[in-house]
Amino acid sequence: FKSSVSLIVLGIGSMIIGIAVNYPLHYVDHLKYQPDKRKALADQVNPLLVGNITTVGAFLSLLLLKAEALHDFGFIGAMMLVGTILFVLVFLPVLVPAASRPRNTVKLDFDRHIHLSPKARRWVFIGFLALTAVLFWLSRGISFDADMHHINYMTPEQERGFAILEEMGASADGASTVYVVASGATAEEALQCNEALAPLLQDASGLGAFLPSQREQAKRLARWNAFLEAHPDLSDRIIDAGLKAGFTAHAFQPFFEVLDEDWAVQEVDFFAPITGTLGTAMYLPGEEKVQLVNYLKTDDLEAAKAALRTALPDGVFCFSMDDVSGTLARMLSEDFDRIGLLCSVIVFFFLCLSLGLTMGVTAFLPLAVGWIWILGTMR
C-alpha cells in the first residue's frame, strides 16, 4: 500500500463510477419484474459476479505494466469494483424497498421493421464476414504511437502556434540540452563523482566550479597557501601598484582581510547561498541520495547522448527532455499487445467457466469482432 497517489489517477479513476453504477442498477431494475428481493438476487448474482470478475481482472492486469501511474489506476479501479459488488450482493438487498407489483415484460424486437428474405440475410452475413476480414488485415499495421507530440488534442492552427512558441523558447543557436546527473549516497560522494566528469563536461553548465568537494577544497587550499608563501610581499606590492594608479593605501583592505583569513575545509552547508538560490535546479539533495545536474548544449542530441553513455562512470546517467516525455509512451507501447491478450484471456476464461464452452465462445465473439473493427477503422 502507498501513502500517496497521483491526483490525475484519482481524476481518471472517477470515471470507473460509470462502470460500478451498473451493478446496483441491474439489481434494482430487476426488482420491477421480480418483487421478491431474494429471488431477484438469485437471478442476478451469476451475471453480476461474472461481469465483475472479468472487469476486475482486466484492471488488475494493469499492475503488470511498467508505468507506475497505471499501477495505481488498476488497483484503484479493481478495489472500487470489488467494493461495489460486495455492497450490491450483501447490503443493497436489505436497504432497497421491494416493488409493489411486478411490471409487464417489454420485448425488445429491434428487427421488427427489417424484412429480409433468408437469401438476403445470407448475403448480409457474407458481407459482414468480408468486411471483418478486410478490417482484420488493416488492423495488423496498427501500433501504439510512442511520440508524445502526436498524443494531443490540438487543431492544426494550435499546432502551428505551439511550434512558434517552441522556436521562441529554444536557444539562439538551436542547440538541445542533455542533462548529465551525478549521484552519491552522501553530498561528498556526489560532489566527487561530479568532479570526475570534468574532462567530459568542459562546455557544460553546472556547480562543479562553485561547489567543490572536501577533497577538492583541500587541494585548492594547499595551492592557495603555497602561492601566499611564495609571495610574502603580495600586500605591499598591491598597495604600491594601487598608489601609482590613484588608489588610497586602504582601498584594498577588504581583500587583505581575505588574504589573512585562516581558511579551512567546509561542509556542503557552507555553500547554502549558492545551492539555495542559483543552484536549486543543479543540486538536488534527497533522503537516499544526493544528485548534481549538469546542462550540456549540443547540436546533435542523440549522438551526444550515445557518446556520453559509453564514457560515463557508475553513478552517472544522462537524458534529454525527449526521453522524459516519451518514457511512459514507450512503456505502454511495449506492453500494449501483451495486456490486450491478457485481458482477452481473462474474459474468455470466465465466460467459458460460467456459461460453458459453446456459450462462452458465442458471448466472446462480439468482443473479438468489435476489437477487430475498432483497430481496422483506425487505419
N, C-alpha and C positions, 0 to 999 in steps of 0.2 A: 504494500500500500504506500501511497505517496502523500506528502503533506501539502502539495500544491498541484494545480492543474492549469493548463492554458485556458485563458478566457475565450479564445477563438474556438477551442474544442467544446467548451460549455455552450457557446452560441450555436454551433452546428448541432451539438447533441440535443438541443431543444426541439429540433425537427423530428427526433425519434418519438416525441409525444404523438405525432400524427400516426405512427405505427402502433404505439401502445394503446391508443384510444379505441382501436378496432376491437380489442378483446372484450371490454365491458359492453361495447355496442352490440356485438354478436349475441351475447347472453341476454341483455335487456330486450333486444328486438325479438329474440326467440320466445320470450315470455308472452308476447302478444298472440302467439299461436299455441303455446303450451303453458297454461296458467300455473300448473304445478311446478314450483321452483326446483324441486328435487329432480323431477323428470326432465325439465328443461336443461338443468346442469348435466345430467347424464347424456342428453343428446349432443351437447356442445363440447364436452370435456375432451373427446378424442380429436376433433379438428382443431380446437384451440391449442392443445398440447403439441400436436404435430407442427402447426404453424409457428408456435413459439420456439420449439426446439430447433427447427431449421433456421429461423432468423437469428436466434441467439448463437448458434454455431457459426453462421456467417459473420457475425460481429466479432466473435472470439478469434476467428481466423486472422483478423487484423493484427492480433498480437504477434503473429509470425513475421510481420513486416519489419523492415529496418528503421522506419520512421517512428521516432518516439511519440510524436503527437498523435499518430494513428493508433498507437497502443492505448493511449488514454481514451480516444474516441471509441475504440472497440470495447474496452472494458466498461465505460460508462453506458454505452448502448446496450450491452448484454445485461448488465445489472438492472437497468431500468426496465427491460422487458421481463426479466425474471421476477422482479418485484411486482410488476403489473399482473402477470399471470397468477402469482400466488394470491394477490388481493382478489382477483376475479373468482378464483376457484374456492377460496376459503371464506372471505369476508363479504363479498358482494351479494351472494345468495341470502345472507342474513339481513343485510341492510336494505335491499331493494324491495319495494312492495310488489305483490303479485298482481297480475292483471285481473280485472273483474270478470271478464269473459273473453274467450278466445276470438281472435279476428279471423275472418274468412281468408283462405289462402288465395293469393294473387298469382296467376300463371303468367310468367314472362315468356310470351311467344314472339321472339324477335323476328322470325321469318314469316310471320303471318301475311305480310304484304309481298313476299317474294314467291313467285310462282314459276319454278323452273322444272322442266322435264328431267327425268333421270339421265338422259343423254347430255343435256346442258349442264347438269350438276357434275357429271364426269369431266367434261371439258373445263369447267371452273376449277375442279380439283387438280387436273393436269397442269393448267396454267399456274396454279398456286405452287405446285411442286417445281415447275420450271423456273419461276421467279425466285423461289427459295434457293435453288441450285445456283442461279446467277449471283444472287447476293452472297451466298457462301463463298463463291470464287472471288468476289470482290473483297470479302472480309479478310482474306488471307494477307492483304497488304496493309491492314490497319495495325498500328503500333502506338504506344504511349509517346506523346510529344514531350521530350525532356527539355526542350528550350523554353525557359520561363518567360521569355519575351513574347511567346506565342500564346501563353495562357493568360488572357486578359479579356476585357470586355470593352475595348476602345474602338471607336469608329476610325475610319481612315484619316479623317481630319485630326482627331485627337492623337493618332499615332505620329502624324507629321509634326504636330506641335510638341509632342514629347521628345521627338528626335532633335528638334531645335533646342530644347532645354538641356538635353544631354550634351550637345555640342557646346553650349554656353558654359556648362559645368566642367567640361573636360579641360585638361591642361593646354597651355598655348601651343605646345609642340605636338599635341595629340597623343602623348605617351600614356600608357596604362600603368597601374600601380600593382606591384607584387608585395605582399605583406610577409615578412620573414619574422618568425616568432621563436625566441629562445626562452627556455623554461628551466626551472630547477626547484627542488624541494624547499630551498631557502632563498632569500634575496641574494646572498653571497654566491650561491651556486648558479643562479640565473644570470647574475652580472658577469661571472667568469665565463659562462657559456656564451653570453653575448659578445664578450671581448674576443673570443676565439673566432668570431665571424668577421672581424675587421678586414682581413685580406679579401674576403668575398663581397663585402658591402662598402667599398670605398666611396661609391657615389650615392649611398643610401642616406636617408634622414632617420635619426634616432637619438637616443640619450647616451650612446656609448662614450662620447667625449665629455659629457657633463655629469654622468652618474657612474663613477668608477667603482670597481670592487675594492675591498680592503687590500687585497694583494696588489692591485694596480696603484692604489693610493700610496702604499709603502714604497713602490718603485719610483713613483713621481716625487715623493718627499725626499727620497735618497738623492735623486738627481738635483732637486732644488737646493738641498743642503750642501751638496758638493759644489754647486755653482756659487753659492754665497761664500763658501770657504775659499774658493779660487779667486773671488773678487771682494776682499775685505774693505776696500775703499769705494764700494759702489755708491754709498750715500753721498760721500764728498764729491764724487765725480758728477753725480746728478745735480747737486746744488750748484757746482761751478758752471755746468752747462746751462742750468736754468738762469743764473745771474746774467750770463752773456746774452741769453735770449730775452731778457727783460722781466724774468720772474723774480719774486722775492725768495729769500732763503727758506721761508716756511711754506712755500706754495705746495711742496710735495710731502708735507708732514704726514698726511693720512697714509700715503704709500710707504713711508718709512716705518710707520707703526705696523703695517702688514709684514714688512721685512723682519721686524723684531719679534713678531708673534711666534710662539713655540707651537707649531702645528703638529697635530697627531692624527693617526688613522681614525676615521669616523664611521659610525654605523649608518645604514641607509636612511634612517630617520633624520639625520642631519641635513639631507638634501630634500626635505619636505617642501621647501619653497619652489622647487623645480617639479618634483613628482606630483605635487598637489595642484599645480596650475597648468603650465605648458605641457607637462608630461603625463597628464591624466589618460591620454589615449595611447601612450607608449609604455607606461609602467603599470602593470596590472597585478597587484597582489591578491592572492586568494587564500582560502583556508588550507588547501592541499598543496598548492604550488604557486610560484611567482613567475610571471611572464613579462618579457620585454618585446615590444613590437618595433620593427624597422620597416621603413617605407622606401621601396626601390622603384624608381621610374624606369620604364622600358618601352621601346617601340614594338618589340616582338614579344608579346606576353607569354605565349606557350613555350617558345624557345628559352626564355629566361627562367621559367619555372622548371623546365626539364633540366637545364644546366645546374640550377641550384639544388634540385633534389638529388642529383648524383654526387654533389660535393658537400652537402650539409652533414654535420656530425649528428650523433644521437642527441635527442632532446631538443632538436630544432626542426621546424617544419615551415613550409611556405604555402601561400594560397593567394587567390585573387577573388574579386567580388563575383566573377562568373562561377567560381567554384562554390561559393556560399549560396547563391541563388539557385544553382542547378542541382545541389546535393539532394534535396527532397524529391525533385522530379526524377532524378536518375535512380534513386532507391525505389520509387514507385514503379518506374519502368522495368526494373529488374524483376520485381515481384508481381507484375501485372498479370501475366498468364498463369503463374502458379496459384495465386489467390483465387482467380476466376475458376480454375479447375477444382480447387479445394472446396469452394462454396458449392459448386455443382455436385460434387460427390456427396457432400453433407446432405443437401436437399434430396438428391436421388435416393440415398440410403434410407432416410427416414420416411420418405414416401413409400418405398417398397416395404419397409418394415411395418408400416401401419395399414397400408392398403393392399398389400400383395404385389407380386412382380408385375402382373399384367396391368392392374390399375395404376401402379406406381409409374410404369413407363408411359401410360396414357396421360397421367397428370403432369409428368415431367416434360413431355414432348412440346407442349405450347411454350414452356420456358426456353427450351433449347432453340426452337424455331424463332421465337421473339428475339433472342440474343443474336442469332444469325442476321435477322432483318435489321437490327439496330446497327451492327458493325458494317453490314453491307451498304446501308444508306449513308453512313458516314463517309464512305469513299467518294 
